[in-house]
Amino acid sequence: MTYIVGYIVGSLSQKSINRTLALALSRLAPPELRLTEIPIDQLPLYSYDYDPDYPAVAQEFKDAIKASDALLFVTPEYNRSVPAALKNAIDWATRPYGSNVLNGKPSAIIGTSPGQVSTAVAQQHLKTILSFTNSPVLGQPEAYIQFTKGLINDEGDIQVPSVAEFLTGYLRAFTAHIRHHHHDIPGL
Ligand code: FNR
């Protein structure tokens, strides 16, 4: 069975190292996973004033999540938390009240930064958020990728064999996680 994995990059930068990591993951993914980006860069800042007349861009965003079997969050850490753009996207996904498209949707989190902590703190915050939105998150392996020069080439290939091996195992575990949760019924 092939699973559609919508990936959400938490950075709005054209030069995002997390988007580079997402590209590398797309290339490493096993045949069961089809990775496709769900963009968040056109979403306005959420307010519940939008609820009665949901903007098309936000509805398309929610529809893309609904159409995905699972979500992969590839996110930087900004000031020891998730970027505001990512939190905003999650807020859109959960509203109007009663139409939370993250409910029951299996997910995984990964991120890269040049620092040694490599997004670990942001990932913990994101896990707390996804716990509240009732999206079962892959627990292990955790994936904190320190971005070093030359780690990923322009084609999106990982240049360090141990990292490529780790990421391949990570994607294998994510596939098992999706398979396990695939029959959960989103009911909210
Ligand atoms: C950062 N950066 C950063 N890195 C980190 O490891 N922990 C942190 O808390 C922060 N905080 C932070 C705040 C803000 C506002 C910016 C712009 C950056 C550095 C960050 O890891 C680096 O800029 C990465 O390139 C961000 O990933 P993207 O956006 O390139 O994918």
py3Dmol code that shows the C-alpha trace and the ligand (Angstrom):
import py3Dmol

protein = """\
ATOM      1  CA  MET A   1       0.000   0.000   0.000  1.00  0.00           C
ATOM      2  CA  THR A   2       1.210   3.504  -0.810  1.00  0.00           C
ATOM      3  CA  TYR A   3       0.677   6.226   1.770  1.00  0.00           C
ATOM      4  CA  ILE A   4       0.505   9.907   0.894  1.00  0.00           C
ATOM      5  CA  VAL A   5       2.603  11.882   3.353  1.00  0.00           C
ATOM      6  CA  GLY A   6       1.995  15.617   3.358  1.00  0.00           C
ATOM      7  CA  TYR A   7       5.062  17.371   4.654  1.00  0.00           C
ATOM      8  CA  ILE A   8       4.941  20.795   6.227  1.00  0.00           C
ATOM      9  CA  VAL A   9       8.112  22.856   6.365  1.00  0.00           C
ATOM     10  CA  GLY A  10       8.051  25.192   9.349  1.00  0.00           C
ATOM     11  CA  SER A  11      10.240  27.820   7.670  1.00  0.00           C
ATOM     12  CA  LEU A  12       9.094  30.485   5.213  1.00  0.00           C
ATOM     13  CA  SER A  13      12.617  31.155   3.954  1.00  0.00           C
ATOM     14  CA  GLN A  14      13.476  30.483   0.304  1.00  0.00           C
ATOM     15  CA  LYS A  15      16.844  29.231   1.595  1.00  0.00           C
ATOM     16  CA  SER A  16      15.403  27.011   4.317  1.00  0.00           C
ATOM     17  CA  ILE A  17      17.743  24.220   5.393  1.00  0.00           C
ATOM     18  CA  ASN A  18      14.665  22.370   6.615  1.00  0.00           C
ATOM     19  CA  ARG A  19      13.200  22.380   3.102  1.00  0.00           C
ATOM     20  CA  THR A  20      16.547  20.987   1.919  1.00  0.00           C
ATOM     21  CA  LEU A  21      16.191  18.245   4.519  1.00  0.00           C
ATOM     22  CA  ALA A  22      12.636  17.582   3.328  1.00  0.00           C
ATOM     23  CA  LEU A  23      13.933  17.162  -0.224  1.00  0.00           C
ATOM     24  CA  ALA A  24      16.531  14.688   1.005  1.00  0.00           C
ATOM     25  CA  LEU A  25      13.828  12.756   2.879  1.00  0.00           C
ATOM     26  CA  SER A  26      11.686  12.637  -0.286  1.00  0.00           C
ATOM     27  CA  ARG A  27      14.583  11.048  -2.111  1.00  0.00           C
ATOM     28  CA  LEU A  28      15.304   8.553   0.662  1.00  0.00           C
ATOM     29  CA  ALA A  29      11.688   7.556   1.237  1.00  0.00           C
ATOM     30  CA  PRO A  30      10.699   3.916   0.701  1.00  0.00           C
ATOM     31  CA  PRO A  31       8.292   3.117  -2.174  1.00  0.00           C
ATOM     32  CA  GLU A  32       5.346   2.933   0.287  1.00  0.00           C
ATOM     33  CA  LEU A  33       5.637   6.655   1.057  1.00  0.00           C
ATOM     34  CA  ARG A  34       4.815   9.399  -1.424  1.00  0.00           C
ATOM     35  CA  LEU A  35       5.981  12.716   0.042  1.00  0.00           C
ATOM     36  CA  THR A  36       4.338  15.925  -1.137  1.00  0.00           C
ATOM     37  CA  GLU A  37       4.645  19.412   0.348  1.00  0.00           C
ATOM     38  CA  ILE A  38       1.681  21.158   1.921  1.00  0.00           C
ATOM     39  CA  PRO A  39       2.643  24.832   1.751  1.00  0.00           C
ATOM     40  CA  ILE A  40       1.845  27.239   4.589  1.00  0.00           C
ATOM     41  CA  ASP A  41       3.362  30.438   3.235  1.00  0.00           C
ATOM     42  CA  GLN A  42       0.115  31.972   1.889  1.00  0.00           C
ATOM     43  CA  LEU A  43      -1.925  31.529   5.067  1.00  0.00           C
ATOM     44  CA  PRO A  44      -2.893  34.791   6.760  1.00  0.00           C
ATOM     45  CA  LEU A  45      -2.584  35.062  10.515  1.00  0.00           C
ATOM     46  CA  TYR A  46      -5.488  33.118  11.983  1.00  0.00           C
ATOM     47  CA  SER A  47      -8.371  34.791  13.738  1.00  0.00           C
ATOM     48  CA  TYR A  48     -11.743  33.210  14.523  1.00  0.00           C
ATOM     49  CA  ASP A  49     -13.306  36.174  12.726  1.00  0.00           C
ATOM     50  CA  TYR A  50     -12.525  34.147   9.567  1.00  0.00           C
ATOM     51  CA  ASP A  51     -14.540  31.135  10.731  1.00  0.00           C
ATOM     52  CA  PRO A  52     -17.910  32.004   9.128  1.00  0.00           C
ATOM     53  CA  ASP A  53     -16.257  32.678   5.749  1.00  0.00           C
ATOM     54  CA  TYR A  54     -13.146  30.508   5.651  1.00  0.00           C
ATOM     55  CA  PRO A  55     -10.573  31.805   3.117  1.00  0.00           C
ATOM     56  CA  ALA A  56     -10.014  29.526   0.102  1.00  0.00           C
ATOM     57  CA  VAL A  57      -6.301  29.250   0.858  1.00  0.00           C
ATOM     58  CA  ALA A  58      -7.057  27.930   4.333  1.00  0.00           C
ATOM     59  CA  GLN A  59      -9.699  25.504   3.032  1.00  0.00           C
ATOM     60  CA  GLU A  60      -7.204  24.192   0.447  1.00  0.00           C
ATOM     61  CA  PHE A  61      -4.655  23.759   3.224  1.00  0.00           C
ATOM     62  CA  LYS A  62      -7.145  21.736   5.282  1.00  0.00           C
ATOM     63  CA  ASP A  63      -8.191  19.694   2.242  1.00  0.00           C
ATOM     64  CA  ALA A  64      -4.552  18.804   1.551  1.00  0.00           C
ATOM     65  CA  ILE A  65      -4.206  17.536   5.126  1.00  0.00           C
ATOM     66  CA  LYS A  66      -7.443  15.542   4.810  1.00  0.00           C
ATOM     67  CA  ALA A  67      -6.157  13.980   1.578  1.00  0.00           C
ATOM     68  CA  SER A  68      -2.918  12.875   3.279  1.00  0.00           C
ATOM     69  CA  ASP A  69      -2.582   9.588   5.123  1.00  0.00           C
ATOM     70  CA  ALA A  70       0.011  11.142   7.430  1.00  0.00           C
ATOM     71  CA  LEU A  71       1.889  14.365   8.104  1.00  0.00           C
ATOM     72  CA  LEU A  72       5.608  14.971   8.410  1.00  0.00           C
ATOM     73  CA  PHE A  73       6.639  18.177  10.154  1.00  0.00           C
ATOM     74  CA  VAL A  74      10.095  19.339   9.079  1.00  0.00           C
ATOM     75  CA  THR A  75      10.734  22.325  11.239  1.00  0.00           C
ATOM     76  CA  PRO A  76      13.388  24.714  12.422  1.00  0.00           C
ATOM     77  CA  GLU A  77      13.593  25.922  15.993  1.00  0.00           C
ATOM     78  CA  TYR A  78      13.048  29.628  16.484  1.00  0.00           C
ATOM     79  CA  ASN A  79      13.886  30.938  19.942  1.00  0.00           C
ATOM     80  CA  ARG A  80      13.588  27.470  21.441  1.00  0.00           C
ATOM     81  CA  SER A  81      10.116  26.866  20.045  1.00  0.00           C
ATOM     82  CA  VAL A  82       8.243  26.291  16.788  1.00  0.00           C
ATOM     83  CA  PRO A  83       8.226  29.122  14.226  1.00  0.00           C
ATOM     84  CA  ALA A  84       5.113  31.293  14.416  1.00  0.00           C
ATOM     85  CA  ALA A  85       4.237  30.382  10.814  1.00  0.00           C
ATOM     86  CA  LEU A  86       3.979  26.722  11.750  1.00  0.00           C
ATOM     87  CA  LYS A  87       1.883  27.380  14.851  1.00  0.00           C
ATOM     88  CA  ASN A  88      -0.386  29.577  12.732  1.00  0.00           C
ATOM     89  CA  ALA A  89      -0.832  26.768  10.182  1.00  0.00           C
ATOM     90  CA  ILE A  90      -1.740  24.340  12.960  1.00  0.00           C
ATOM     91  CA  ASP A  91      -4.289  26.806  14.325  1.00  0.00           C
ATOM     92  CA  TRP A  92      -5.920  26.998  10.857  1.00  0.00           C
ATOM     93  CA  ALA A  93      -5.980  23.192  10.632  1.00  0.00           C
ATOM     94  CA  THR A  94      -7.973  22.909  13.867  1.00  0.00           C
ATOM     95  CA  ARG A  95     -10.697  25.445  13.184  1.00  0.00           C
ATOM     96  CA  PRO A  96     -13.613  26.164  12.967  1.00  0.00           C
ATOM     97  CA  TYR A  97     -14.261  24.329  16.229  1.00  0.00           C
ATOM     98  CA  GLY A  98     -15.296  20.745  15.521  1.00  0.00           C
ATOM     99  CA  SER A  99     -13.459  20.418  12.213  1.00  0.00           C
ATOM    100  CA  ASN A 100      -9.933  19.623  13.384  1.00  0.00           C
ATOM    101  CA  VAL A 101      -8.269  17.845  10.446  1.00  0.00           C
ATOM    102  CA  LEU A 102      -5.300  16.812  12.628  1.00  0.00           C
ATOM    103  CA  ASN A 103      -7.548  14.567  14.688  1.00  0.00           C
ATOM    104  CA  GLY A 104      -6.311  10.985  14.369  1.00  0.00           C
ATOM    105  CA  LYS A 105      -3.818  11.899  11.638  1.00  0.00           C
ATOM    106  CA  PRO A 106      -0.541  10.049  12.203  1.00  0.00           C
ATOM    107  CA  SER A 107       2.461  12.348  12.202  1.00  0.00           C
ATOM    108  CA  ALA A 108       6.197  12.576  12.691  1.00  0.00           C
ATOM    109  CA  ILE A 109       8.531  15.429  13.510  1.00  0.00           C
ATOM    110  CA  ILE A 110      12.052  16.085  12.309  1.00  0.00           C
ATOM    111  CA  GLY A 111      14.165  19.195  12.098  1.00  0.00           C
ATOM    112  CA  THR A 112      17.579  20.582  11.454  1.00  0.00           C
ATOM    113  CA  SER A 113      19.590  23.530  12.681  1.00  0.00           C
ATOM    114  CA  PRO A 114      23.264  24.420  12.666  1.00  0.00           C
ATOM    115  CA  GLY A 115      23.307  24.172  16.465  1.00  0.00           C
ATOM    116  CA  GLN A 116      24.061  21.047  18.461  1.00  0.00           C
ATOM    117  CA  VAL A 117      20.644  20.997  20.096  1.00  0.00           C
ATOM    118  CA  SER A 118      19.279  20.752  16.537  1.00  0.00           C
ATOM    119  CA  THR A 119      15.613  21.656  17.109  1.00  0.00           C
ATOM    120  CA  ALA A 120      15.122  19.331  20.096  1.00  0.00           C
ATOM    121  CA  VAL A 121      13.332  21.966  22.172  1.00  0.00           C
ATOM    122  CA  ALA A 122      11.024  23.044  19.335  1.00  0.00           C
ATOM    123  CA  GLN A 123      10.185  19.406  18.711  1.00  0.00           C
ATOM    124  CA  GLN A 124       9.128  18.925  22.336  1.00  0.00           C
ATOM    125  CA  HIS A 125       6.834  21.961  22.047  1.00  0.00           C
ATOM    126  CA  LEU A 126       5.389  20.600  18.802  1.00  0.00           C
ATOM    127  CA  LYS A 127       4.727  17.232  20.437  1.00  0.00           C
ATOM    128  CA  THR A 128       2.725  18.990  23.147  1.00  0.00           C
ATOM    129  CA  ILE A 129       0.655  20.815  20.523  1.00  0.00           C
ATOM    130  CA  LEU A 130       0.031  17.671  18.460  1.00  0.00           C
ATOM    131  CA  SER A 131      -0.953  15.788  21.580  1.00  0.00           C
ATOM    132  CA  PHE A 132      -3.709  18.347  22.153  1.00  0.00           C
ATOM    133  CA  THR A 133      -4.817  18.180  18.503  1.00  0.00           C
ATOM    134  CA  ASN A 134      -4.964  14.382  18.870  1.00  0.00           C
ATOM    135  CA  SER A 135      -2.484  13.554  16.135  1.00  0.00           C
ATOM    136  CA  PRO A 136      -0.529  10.405  17.085  1.00  0.00           C
ATOM    137  CA  VAL A 137       3.154  11.350  16.833  1.00  0.00           C
ATOM    138  CA  LEU A 138       6.004   8.942  16.177  1.00  0.00           C
ATOM    139  CA  GLY A 139       7.902   8.639  19.462  1.00  0.00           C
ATOM    140  CA  GLN A 140      11.061   6.859  18.334  1.00  0.00           C
ATOM    141  CA  PRO A 141      13.480   7.392  16.794  1.00  0.00           C
ATOM    142  CA  GLU A 142      13.809  11.074  17.591  1.00  0.00           C
ATOM    143  CA  ALA A 143      15.515  12.959  14.778  1.00  0.00           C
ATOM    144  CA  TYR A 144      17.615  15.989  15.646  1.00  0.00           C
ATOM    145  CA  ILE A 145      19.764  16.670  12.608  1.00  0.00           C
ATOM    146  CA  GLN A 146      22.682  19.040  12.969  1.00  0.00           C
ATOM    147  CA  PHE A 147      23.087  20.828   9.646  1.00  0.00           C
ATOM    148  CA  THR A 148      26.697  21.011   8.575  1.00  0.00           C
ATOM    149  CA  LYS A 149      28.178  22.360   5.355  1.00  0.00           C
ATOM    150  CA  GLY A 150      28.054  19.714   2.662  1.00  0.00           C
ATOM    151  CA  LEU A 151      25.646  17.413   4.524  1.00  0.00           C
ATOM    152  CA  ILE A 152      23.166  17.563   1.623  1.00  0.00           C
ATOM    153  CA  ASN A 153      24.185  18.306  -1.974  1.00  0.00           C
ATOM    154  CA  ASP A 154      22.209  20.428  -4.479  1.00  0.00           C
ATOM    155  CA  GLU A 155      20.305  17.382  -5.751  1.00  0.00           C
ATOM    156  CA  GLY A 156      19.109  16.592  -2.225  1.00  0.00           C
ATOM    157  CA  ASP A 157      21.381  13.643  -1.588  1.00  0.00           C
ATOM    158  CA  ILE A 158      22.798  13.101   1.897  1.00  0.00           C
ATOM    159  CA  GLN A 159      26.570  13.047   1.707  1.00  0.00           C
ATOM    160  CA  VAL A 160      27.280  11.471   5.090  1.00  0.00           C
ATOM    161  CA  PRO A 161      26.515   7.709   5.009  1.00  0.00           C
ATOM    162  CA  SER A 162      25.744   7.424   8.742  1.00  0.00           C
ATOM    163  CA  VAL A 163      23.158  10.214   8.471  1.00  0.00           C
ATOM    164  CA  ALA A 164      21.619   8.649   5.348  1.00  0.00           C
ATOM    165  CA  GLU A 165      21.388   5.339   7.192  1.00  0.00           C
ATOM    166  CA  PHE A 166      19.796   6.977  10.225  1.00  0.00           C
ATOM    167  CA  LEU A 167      17.222   8.814   8.078  1.00  0.00           C
ATOM    168  CA  THR A 168      16.381   5.646   6.164  1.00  0.00           C
ATOM    169  CA  GLY A 169      15.660   3.905   9.478  1.00  0.00           C
ATOM    170  CA  TYR A 170      13.630   6.907  10.625  1.00  0.00           C
ATOM    171  CA  LEU A 171      11.448   6.720   7.490  1.00  0.00           C
ATOM    172  CA  ARG A 172      11.046   2.972   7.967  1.00  0.00           C
ATOM    173  CA  ALA A 173       9.809   3.537  11.538  1.00  0.00           C
ATOM    174  CA  PHE A 174       7.471   6.276  10.291  1.00  0.00           C
ATOM    175  CA  THR A 175       6.028   3.885   7.689  1.00  0.00           C
ATOM    176  CA  ALA A 176       5.284   1.331  10.426  1.00  0.00           C
ATOM    177  CA  HIS A 177       3.708   4.102  12.543  1.00  0.00           C
ATOM    178  CA  ILE A 178       1.419   5.124   9.653  1.00  0.00           C
ATOM    179  CA  ARG A 179       0.459   1.509   8.998  1.00  0.00           C
ATOM    180  CA  HIS A 180      -0.365   1.051  12.677  1.00  0.00           C
ATOM    181  CA  HIS A 181      -2.605   4.140  12.848  1.00  0.00           C
ATOM    182  CA  HIS A 182      -4.063   4.013   9.373  1.00  0.00           C
ATOM    183  CA  HIS A 183      -7.436   2.685  10.492  1.00  0.00           C
ATOM    184  CA  ASP A 184      -7.953   5.233  13.264  1.00  0.00           C
ATOM    185  CA  ILE A 185     -11.181   7.053  12.607  1.00  0.00           C
ATOM    186  CA  PRO A 186     -11.011  10.835  12.631  1.00  0.00           C
ATOM    187  CA  GLY A 187     -14.216  11.800  14.408  1.00  0.00           C
ATOM    188  CA  LEU A 188     -13.923  15.325  15.793  1.00  0.00           C
TER     189      LEU A 188
END
"""
ligand_1 = """\
31
FNR
C 17.051 30.853 14.883
N 17.956 29.795 14.973
C 17.870 28.929 16.053
N 18.536 27.712 16.036
C 18.393 26.851 17.066
O 18.968 25.770 17.026
N 17.636 27.174 18.155
C 16.948 28.344 18.235
O 16.247 28.569 19.200
C 17.078 29.263 17.158
N 16.404 30.465 17.177
C 16.274 31.187 16.016
C 15.358 32.241 15.961
C 15.155 32.889 14.766
C 14.098 33.977 14.694
C 15.906 32.537 13.619
C 15.669 33.237 12.295
C 16.839 31.548 13.681
C 18.870 29.513 13.871
C 18.213 28.566 12.887
O 18.459 27.230 13.299
C 18.776 28.763 11.477
O 18.479 30.090 11.055
C 18.185 27.777 10.483
O 18.700 28.067 9.186
C 16.665 27.902 10.466
O 16.106 26.885 9.645
P 15.509 27.276 8.212
O 14.557 28.431 8.418
O 16.689 27.653 7.347
O 14.836 26.036 7.748
"""
view = py3Dmol.view(width=600, height=400)
view.addModel(protein, "pdb")
view.setStyle({"model": 0}, {"cartoon": {"style": "trace"}})
view.addModel(ligand_1, "xyz")
view.setStyle({"model": 1}, {"stick": {}})
view.zoomTo()
view.show()
